[in-house]
Structure formats: structure tokens, C-alpha cells
Amino acid sequence: MERPRTPRTDPHGGLAVPHPDRRSLLRGGLAMGASAAAALTGGLWAGSGPADAAAAVDYPGATWAPASTANYTAANRPTTYPINLVVIHVTQETFADTIALFQDPSHAACAHYVVRSADGHIDQCVREHDVAWHAGNWDYNTRSIGIEHEGYVDDPSWFTTDMYHASAALTAEICDKYGIPKDREHIIGHVEVPGTDHTDPGPNWDWVRYIRDVNGG
Ligand SMILES: [Zn+2]
């Protein structure tokens, strides 16, 4: 399904380096909004029709909202790399701005899924077999699925019951699919990735509740 890609001159560019602080991204996002919109209307996805889009979702409840192919590495996981981690993020952006950033080819980062705060709606931005650049650590990127949650680490009101439930169901499905244990050793926060300077999902993320929900509790 993947179209052949020209190898990047810097194949690990942006991969080992944590993605920029979200506050700087916010400023950048505001500045680059027009260019992102122009890129989208420029027909980046002209080769993909509705049927392709419909077929591209790995999780039945998700809506396909493809990231720019410049923001991840095409792969054939789990054949090329085992998948044994789920990495939990918080966006520090609105849902819509997060999707727009992932579609911006200059962003150099994205995650597989984004979960919306208000209703738990899920967009899928990168196929699970591809390596999304979300952890700021190439090894962790290669063997993980990244899930972003709309919200801000210092404001727990964003972490709604709908969002917890929807995300936990997604993570449970991923764990079942790849044989990943549903525990804190394998479902980790971005903050726990070696080398990161990110703090998400932060102290307001209810890990006990989340792991219980992932286990069907
Ligand atoms: Zn993160």
C-alpha cells in the first residue's frame, strides 16, 4: 500500500531528537498555519482516493487523518521491528491544531493516534506498520505505537472519562494484536522514554485508572 519513498538525506533526522517543546510548537503552529493549509490544498494526497482512506485505518473506531509522509518512516512492522510498547502523550495543543501539525511536512513529528478530549473521538494519522516519530528516541519509535491525548499536562479537566475510555479501548486492542502485556512496563508515558525532555502525560494523568481500563476493569 505504501508508495515508494525517496530515502531521506538524513534518515534519522528528527528521530533521535525530542520533538520541540510544545510551547514553541504552539508559536510555530500559529505562524505556519497558512503554509500548512496551502500544502493541504496543494494536493499532497491527490493519489489517495476515498477507498484508500477508508482502507487505511487499523483501529475500526478511528477516522483516517493522514500525517505528512515527511513526518514518519515507512516500515513493515511488526516484521521489520517488533512492537512491544505503547507510549502515552498529551498534546499541549487542541485536537485540530495537533492534526494540522502532523500534516505539516516541516513538523518532523507525529503519532499514530490522537484522542479528542470532549468525546473520545480518535483520528489515526500513521499506519501501525509505519514508524511514527513521537518518542524522540529512534529505538523507542521503532517498537512502539504512539497515542496523543488532547489536553494540557497542568489542566486535568482535559482528561475526560470519554477520553480515558476510548484511549484504553484502543490500547487494549493494540496490546491484544501484538501480544503486549497490559502493564506499566509496556504502556509508558513519553516522560519515561530515555533521553526525553518531555513531561507528558504529566502528574494529572491517572495511570491507575488507565491501566485498569485497559484491562477491562
Ligand atoms: Zn509526548
py3Dmol code that shows the C-alpha trace and the ligand (Angstrom):
import py3Dmol

protein = """\
ATOM      1  CA  MET A   1       0.000   0.000   0.000  1.00  0.00           C
ATOM      2  CA  GLU A   2       2.871   2.321   0.684  1.00  0.00           C
ATOM      3  CA  ARG A   3       4.140   4.241  -2.235  1.00  0.00           C
ATOM      4  CA  PRO A   4       7.942   4.042  -2.628  1.00  0.00           C
ATOM      5  CA  ARG A   5       9.640   6.834  -0.805  1.00  0.00           C
ATOM      6  CA  THR A   6      12.825   8.595  -1.668  1.00  0.00           C
ATOM      7  CA  PRO A   7      15.303   7.953   1.149  1.00  0.00           C
ATOM      8  CA  ARG A   8      15.812  10.984   3.273  1.00  0.00           C
ATOM      9  CA  THR A   9      19.249  12.528   3.064  1.00  0.00           C
ATOM     10  CA  ASP A  10      19.247  12.402   6.829  1.00  0.00           C
ATOM     11  CA  PRO A  11      17.354   9.195   7.509  1.00  0.00           C
ATOM     12  CA  HIS A  12      17.283   9.751  11.245  1.00  0.00           C
ATOM     13  CA  GLY A  13      16.704  13.451  11.046  1.00  0.00           C
ATOM     14  CA  GLY A  14      14.496  14.468  13.872  1.00  0.00           C
ATOM     15  CA  LEU A  15      14.195  10.955  15.123  1.00  0.00           C
ATOM     16  CA  ALA A  16      16.686  10.860  17.963  1.00  0.00           C
ATOM     17  CA  VAL A  17      15.996  14.422  18.931  1.00  0.00           C
ATOM     18  CA  PRO A  18      12.936  15.022  21.068  1.00  0.00           C
ATOM     19  CA  HIS A  19      10.309  16.875  19.172  1.00  0.00           C
ATOM     20  CA  PRO A  20      10.325  20.573  20.002  1.00  0.00           C
ATOM     21  CA  ASP A  21       8.806  21.811  23.180  1.00  0.00           C
ATOM     22  CA  ARG A  22       5.099  22.080  22.649  1.00  0.00           C
ATOM     23  CA  ARG A  23       5.044  25.693  23.692  1.00  0.00           C
ATOM     24  CA  SER A  24       7.416  26.530  20.872  1.00  0.00           C
ATOM     25  CA  LEU A  25       5.342  24.342  18.593  1.00  0.00           C
ATOM     26  CA  LEU A  26       2.312  26.354  19.506  1.00  0.00           C
ATOM     27  CA  ARG A  27       4.038  29.531  18.437  1.00  0.00           C
ATOM     28  CA  GLY A  28       5.333  27.826  15.311  1.00  0.00           C
ATOM     29  CA  GLY A  29       1.950  26.326  14.612  1.00  0.00           C
ATOM     30  CA  LEU A  30       0.313  29.708  14.661  1.00  0.00           C
ATOM     31  CA  ALA A  31       2.924  31.049  12.287  1.00  0.00           C
ATOM     32  CA  MET A  32       2.810  28.136   9.878  1.00  0.00           C
ATOM     33  CA  GLY A  33      -0.913  27.709   9.722  1.00  0.00           C
ATOM     34  CA  ALA A  34      -1.174  29.302   6.326  1.00  0.00           C
ATOM     35  CA  SER A  35       1.599  27.216   4.821  1.00  0.00           C
ATOM     36  CA  ALA A  36       0.093  24.035   6.231  1.00  0.00           C
ATOM     37  CA  ALA A  37      -3.240  24.922   4.720  1.00  0.00           C
ATOM     38  CA  ALA A  38      -1.549  25.680   1.418  1.00  0.00           C
ATOM     39  CA  ALA A  39       0.246  22.345   1.490  1.00  0.00           C
ATOM     40  CA  LEU A  40      -3.015  20.529   2.085  1.00  0.00           C
ATOM     41  CA  THR A  41      -4.865  22.304  -0.661  1.00  0.00           C
ATOM     42  CA  GLY A  42      -1.828  21.670  -2.848  1.00  0.00           C
ATOM     43  CA  GLY A  43      -2.942  18.084  -3.160  1.00  0.00           C
ATOM     44  CA  LEU A  44      -0.420  16.137  -1.082  1.00  0.00           C
ATOM     45  CA  TRP A  45      -2.925  13.310  -1.069  1.00  0.00           C
ATOM     46  CA  ALA A  46      -4.074  13.585  -4.641  1.00  0.00           C
ATOM     47  CA  GLY A  47      -3.047   9.975  -5.193  1.00  0.00           C
ATOM     48  CA  SER A  48      -5.267   8.641  -2.456  1.00  0.00           C
ATOM     49  CA  GLY A  49      -8.933   8.306  -3.142  1.00  0.00           C
ATOM     50  CA  PRO A  50     -11.683   7.748  -0.620  1.00  0.00           C
ATOM     51  CA  ALA A  51     -11.337   3.979  -0.892  1.00  0.00           C
ATOM     52  CA  ASP A  52      -7.668   4.178   0.077  1.00  0.00           C
ATOM     53  CA  ALA A  53      -8.532   6.361   3.025  1.00  0.00           C
ATOM     54  CA  ALA A  54     -11.216   4.017   4.214  1.00  0.00           C
ATOM     55  CA  ALA A  55      -8.873   1.043   3.995  1.00  0.00           C
ATOM     56  CA  ALA A  56      -6.089   2.776   5.852  1.00  0.00           C
ATOM     57  CA  VAL A  57      -7.444   2.597   9.382  1.00  0.00           C
ATOM     58  CA  ASP A  58      -6.018  -0.069  11.707  1.00  0.00           C
ATOM     59  CA  TYR A  59      -8.493   0.601  14.506  1.00  0.00           C
ATOM     60  CA  PRO A  60     -12.141   0.264  13.488  1.00  0.00           C
ATOM     61  CA  GLY A  61     -13.294   3.201  15.572  1.00  0.00           C
ATOM     62  CA  ALA A  62     -10.729   5.627  14.192  1.00  0.00           C
ATOM     63  CA  THR A  63     -11.012   8.193  11.420  1.00  0.00           C
ATOM     64  CA  TRP A  64      -8.128   8.375   8.941  1.00  0.00           C
ATOM     65  CA  ALA A  65      -6.399  11.753   9.116  1.00  0.00           C
ATOM     66  CA  PRO A  66      -3.062  11.069   7.449  1.00  0.00           C
ATOM     67  CA  ALA A  67       0.089  12.758   8.655  1.00  0.00           C
ATOM     68  CA  SER A  68       2.519  14.103   6.094  1.00  0.00           C
ATOM     69  CA  THR A  69       4.763  11.275   4.874  1.00  0.00           C
ATOM     70  CA  ALA A  70       7.685  13.558   5.785  1.00  0.00           C
ATOM     71  CA  ASN A  71       6.866  13.084   9.477  1.00  0.00           C
ATOM     72  CA  TYR A  72       7.334   9.315   9.844  1.00  0.00           C
ATOM     73  CA  THR A  73       9.315   6.384   8.459  1.00  0.00           C
ATOM     74  CA  ALA A  74       7.544   3.874   6.263  1.00  0.00           C
ATOM     75  CA  ALA A  75       8.104   0.353   7.573  1.00  0.00           C
ATOM     76  CA  ASN A  76       6.616  -3.125   7.648  1.00  0.00           C
ATOM     77  CA  ARG A  77       6.146  -3.697  11.337  1.00  0.00           C
ATOM     78  CA  PRO A  78       5.990  -5.993  13.164  1.00  0.00           C
ATOM     79  CA  THR A  79       8.072  -7.869  10.567  1.00  0.00           C
ATOM     80  CA  THR A  80      10.860  -5.294  10.450  1.00  0.00           C
ATOM     81  CA  TYR A  81      10.626  -4.267  14.092  1.00  0.00           C
ATOM     82  CA  PRO A  82       8.722  -5.882  16.967  1.00  0.00           C
ATOM     83  CA  ILE A  83       6.014  -3.719  18.540  1.00  0.00           C
ATOM     84  CA  ASN A  84       6.142  -4.051  22.316  1.00  0.00           C
ATOM     85  CA  LEU A  85       5.338  -0.621  23.740  1.00  0.00           C
ATOM     86  CA  VAL A  86       2.526   1.896  23.795  1.00  0.00           C
ATOM     87  CA  VAL A  87       3.646   5.456  24.502  1.00  0.00           C
ATOM     88  CA  ILE A  88       1.104   7.842  26.034  1.00  0.00           C
ATOM     89  CA  HIS A  89       1.314  11.551  25.178  1.00  0.00           C
ATOM     90  CA  VAL A  90      -0.561  14.751  25.899  1.00  0.00           C
ATOM     91  CA  THR A  91      -0.692  17.193  23.009  1.00  0.00           C
ATOM     92  CA  GLN A  92      -0.313  20.633  24.623  1.00  0.00           C
ATOM     93  CA  GLU A  93      -2.381  21.664  21.625  1.00  0.00           C
ATOM     94  CA  THR A  94      -6.007  21.450  20.583  1.00  0.00           C
ATOM     95  CA  PHE A  95      -7.057  18.344  18.692  1.00  0.00           C
ATOM     96  CA  ALA A  96      -7.429  20.289  15.431  1.00  0.00           C
ATOM     97  CA  ASP A  97      -4.067  22.011  15.782  1.00  0.00           C
ATOM     98  CA  THR A  98      -2.395  18.675  16.507  1.00  0.00           C
ATOM     99  CA  ILE A  99      -3.784  17.137  13.328  1.00  0.00           C
ATOM    100  CA  ALA A 100      -2.692  20.213  11.371  1.00  0.00           C
ATOM    101  CA  LEU A 101       0.847  19.985  12.777  1.00  0.00           C
ATOM    102  CA  PHE A 102       1.069  16.304  11.842  1.00  0.00           C
ATOM    103  CA  GLN A 103       0.019  17.203   8.307  1.00  0.00           C
ATOM    104  CA  ASP A 104       2.683  19.881   8.064  1.00  0.00           C
ATOM    105  CA  PRO A 105       5.693  18.314   6.281  1.00  0.00           C
ATOM    106  CA  SER A 106       8.080  20.543   8.237  1.00  0.00           C
ATOM    107  CA  HIS A 107       6.869  19.382  11.645  1.00  0.00           C
ATOM    108  CA  ALA A 108       9.160  16.312  11.828  1.00  0.00           C
ATOM    109  CA  ALA A 109       6.940  14.567  14.347  1.00  0.00           C
ATOM    110  CA  CYS A 110       3.615  12.788  14.618  1.00  0.00           C
ATOM    111  CA  ALA A 111       1.912   9.963  16.459  1.00  0.00           C
ATOM    112  CA  HIS A 112      -0.189   7.052  15.261  1.00  0.00           C
ATOM    113  CA  TYR A 113      -3.363   8.191  17.026  1.00  0.00           C
ATOM    114  CA  VAL A 114      -4.871  11.342  18.532  1.00  0.00           C
ATOM    115  CA  VAL A 115      -7.752  11.092  21.013  1.00  0.00           C
ATOM    116  CA  ARG A 116     -10.127  14.033  21.423  1.00  0.00           C
ATOM    117  CA  SER A 117     -10.934  15.269  24.905  1.00  0.00           C
ATOM    118  CA  ALA A 118     -14.606  16.111  24.613  1.00  0.00           C
ATOM    119  CA  ASP A 119     -15.918  12.826  23.236  1.00  0.00           C
ATOM    120  CA  GLY A 120     -13.063  10.351  22.885  1.00  0.00           C
ATOM    121  CA  HIS A 121     -13.095  10.554  19.076  1.00  0.00           C
ATOM    122  CA  ILE A 122      -9.941   9.006  17.604  1.00  0.00           C
ATOM    123  CA  ASP A 123      -8.068  10.067  14.488  1.00  0.00           C
ATOM    124  CA  GLN A 124      -5.424   7.734  13.080  1.00  0.00           C
ATOM    125  CA  CYS A 125      -2.582   9.691  11.456  1.00  0.00           C
ATOM    126  CA  VAL A 126       0.017   6.975  10.728  1.00  0.00           C
ATOM    127  CA  ARG A 127      -0.473   3.288   9.963  1.00  0.00           C
ATOM    128  CA  GLU A 128       0.631   0.996  12.786  1.00  0.00           C
ATOM    129  CA  HIS A 129       3.108  -0.756  10.468  1.00  0.00           C
ATOM    130  CA  ASP A 130       4.947   2.548   9.982  1.00  0.00           C
ATOM    131  CA  VAL A 131       7.328   4.155  12.482  1.00  0.00           C
ATOM    132  CA  ALA A 132       5.851   7.403  13.772  1.00  0.00           C
ATOM    133  CA  TRP A 133       8.246   9.963  15.210  1.00  0.00           C
ATOM    134  CA  HIS A 134       6.714  10.632  18.595  1.00  0.00           C
ATOM    135  CA  ALA A 135       9.065   9.423  21.308  1.00  0.00           C
ATOM    136  CA  GLY A 136      12.170  11.434  20.429  1.00  0.00           C
ATOM    137  CA  ASN A 137      14.142   8.176  20.555  1.00  0.00           C
ATOM    138  CA  TRP A 138      14.649   6.079  17.440  1.00  0.00           C
ATOM    139  CA  ASP A 139      14.731   2.720  19.261  1.00  0.00           C
ATOM    140  CA  TYR A 140      11.526   3.506  21.135  1.00  0.00           C
ATOM    141  CA  ASN A 141       9.900   4.842  17.989  1.00  0.00           C
ATOM    142  CA  THR A 142      10.632   1.623  16.115  1.00  0.00           C
ATOM    143  CA  ARG A 143       8.925  -0.598  18.674  1.00  0.00           C
ATOM    144  CA  SER A 144       6.013   1.489  19.862  1.00  0.00           C
ATOM    145  CA  ILE A 145       2.600   2.820  18.996  1.00  0.00           C
ATOM    146  CA  GLY A 146       2.206   6.485  19.970  1.00  0.00           C
ATOM    147  CA  ILE A 147      -1.106   7.827  21.235  1.00  0.00           C
ATOM    148  CA  GLU A 148      -1.629  11.559  21.721  1.00  0.00           C
ATOM    149  CA  HIS A 149      -4.367  12.887  24.008  1.00  0.00           C
ATOM    150  CA  GLU A 150      -5.836  16.322  23.524  1.00  0.00           C
ATOM    151  CA  GLY A 151      -5.073  18.423  26.539  1.00  0.00           C
ATOM    152  CA  TYR A 152      -2.504  20.153  28.670  1.00  0.00           C
ATOM    153  CA  VAL A 153      -0.447  18.449  31.345  1.00  0.00           C
ATOM    154  CA  ASP A 154      -1.265  21.063  34.000  1.00  0.00           C
ATOM    155  CA  ASP A 155      -5.047  21.009  33.476  1.00  0.00           C
ATOM    156  CA  PRO A 156      -6.727  17.697  34.415  1.00  0.00           C
ATOM    157  CA  SER A 157     -10.104  18.868  33.134  1.00  0.00           C
ATOM    158  CA  TRP A 158      -8.987  17.821  29.649  1.00  0.00           C
ATOM    159  CA  PHE A 159      -8.676  14.185  30.759  1.00  0.00           C
ATOM    160  CA  THR A 160     -12.330  13.222  30.471  1.00  0.00           C
ATOM    161  CA  THR A 161     -13.961   9.880  31.151  1.00  0.00           C
ATOM    162  CA  ASP A 162     -14.790   9.586  27.456  1.00  0.00           C
ATOM    163  CA  MET A 163     -11.160  10.144  26.547  1.00  0.00           C
ATOM    164  CA  TYR A 164      -9.851   7.637  29.091  1.00  0.00           C
ATOM    165  CA  HIS A 165     -12.344   5.003  27.975  1.00  0.00           C
ATOM    166  CA  ALA A 166     -11.737   5.494  24.259  1.00  0.00           C
ATOM    167  CA  SER A 167      -7.971   5.515  24.657  1.00  0.00           C
ATOM    168  CA  ALA A 168      -7.964   2.492  26.948  1.00  0.00           C
ATOM    169  CA  ALA A 169     -10.048   0.523  24.451  1.00  0.00           C
ATOM    170  CA  LEU A 170      -7.597   1.461  21.698  1.00  0.00           C
ATOM    171  CA  THR A 171      -4.574   0.499  23.790  1.00  0.00           C
ATOM    172  CA  ALA A 172      -6.231  -2.788  24.788  1.00  0.00           C
ATOM    173  CA  GLU A 173      -6.798  -3.632  21.125  1.00  0.00           C
ATOM    174  CA  ILE A 174      -3.189  -2.781  20.272  1.00  0.00           C
ATOM    175  CA  CYS A 175      -1.889  -4.912  23.153  1.00  0.00           C
ATOM    176  CA  ASP A 176      -4.061  -7.852  22.107  1.00  0.00           C
ATOM    177  CA  LYS A 177      -2.967  -7.528  18.478  1.00  0.00           C
ATOM    178  CA  TYR A 178       0.781  -7.516  19.164  1.00  0.00           C
ATOM    179  CA  GLY A 179       0.900  -9.539  22.385  1.00  0.00           C
ATOM    180  CA  ILE A 180       1.931  -6.597  24.539  1.00  0.00           C
ATOM    181  CA  PRO A 181       1.411  -7.045  28.300  1.00  0.00           C
ATOM    182  CA  LYS A 182      -1.154  -4.567  29.637  1.00  0.00           C
ATOM    183  CA  ASP A 183       1.041  -3.148  32.350  1.00  0.00           C
ATOM    184  CA  ARG A 184       3.111  -0.087  33.167  1.00  0.00           C
ATOM    185  CA  GLU A 185       6.264  -1.767  31.889  1.00  0.00           C
ATOM    186  CA  HIS A 186       4.821  -1.758  28.383  1.00  0.00           C
ATOM    187  CA  ILE A 187       2.348   1.131  28.486  1.00  0.00           C
ATOM    188  CA  ILE A 188       4.534   4.093  29.300  1.00  0.00           C
ATOM    189  CA  GLY A 189       4.465   7.854  29.295  1.00  0.00           C
ATOM    190  CA  HIS A 190       6.556   9.973  26.986  1.00  0.00           C
ATOM    191  CA  VAL A 191       8.287  11.206  30.137  1.00  0.00           C
ATOM    192  CA  GLU A 192       9.636   7.681  30.676  1.00  0.00           C
ATOM    193  CA  VAL A 193      11.407   7.458  27.317  1.00  0.00           C
ATOM    194  CA  PRO A 194      15.171   7.624  27.836  1.00  0.00           C
ATOM    195  CA  GLY A 195      16.659  10.928  26.785  1.00  0.00           C
ATOM    196  CA  THR A 196      13.400  12.842  26.534  1.00  0.00           C
ATOM    197  CA  ASP A 197      12.934  16.312  27.943  1.00  0.00           C
ATOM    198  CA  HIS A 198       9.156  15.963  27.735  1.00  0.00           C
ATOM    199  CA  THR A 199       6.999  15.599  30.825  1.00  0.00           C
ATOM    200  CA  ASP A 200       3.792  14.292  29.266  1.00  0.00           C
ATOM    201  CA  PRO A 201       1.362  12.904  30.135  1.00  0.00           C
ATOM    202  CA  GLY A 202       2.208  14.604  33.446  1.00  0.00           C
ATOM    203  CA  PRO A 203       1.130  14.115  37.060  1.00  0.00           C
ATOM    204  CA  ASN A 204      -2.570  14.644  36.338  1.00  0.00           C
ATOM    205  CA  TRP A 205      -2.796  11.579  34.094  1.00  0.00           C
ATOM    206  CA  ASP A 206      -4.480   8.841  36.152  1.00  0.00           C
ATOM    207  CA  TRP A 207      -2.315   5.818  35.445  1.00  0.00           C
ATOM    208  CA  VAL A 208      -4.108   3.527  37.908  1.00  0.00           C
ATOM    209  CA  ARG A 209      -7.430   4.240  36.263  1.00  0.00           C
ATOM    210  CA  TYR A 210      -5.971   3.952  32.772  1.00  0.00           C
ATOM    211  CA  ILE A 211      -4.276   0.593  33.288  1.00  0.00           C
ATOM    212  CA  ARG A 212      -7.433  -0.709  34.972  1.00  0.00           C
ATOM    213  CA  ASP A 213      -9.488   0.431  31.985  1.00  0.00           C
ATOM    214  CA  VAL A 214      -7.027  -1.148  29.532  1.00  0.00           C
ATOM    215  CA  ASN A 215      -7.503  -4.416  31.417  1.00  0.00           C
ATOM    216  CA  GLY A 216     -11.252  -4.168  31.095  1.00  0.00           C
ATOM    217  CA  GLY A 217     -11.818  -3.026  34.656  1.00  0.00           C
TER     218      GLY A 217
END
"""
ligand_1 = """\
1
ZN
Zn 4.824 13.488 24.048
"""
view = py3Dmol.view(width=600, height=400)
view.addModel(protein, "pdb")
view.setStyle({"model": 0}, {"cartoon": {"style": "trace"}})
view.addModel(ligand_1, "xyz")
view.setStyle({"model": 1}, {"stick": {}})
view.zoomTo()
view.show()
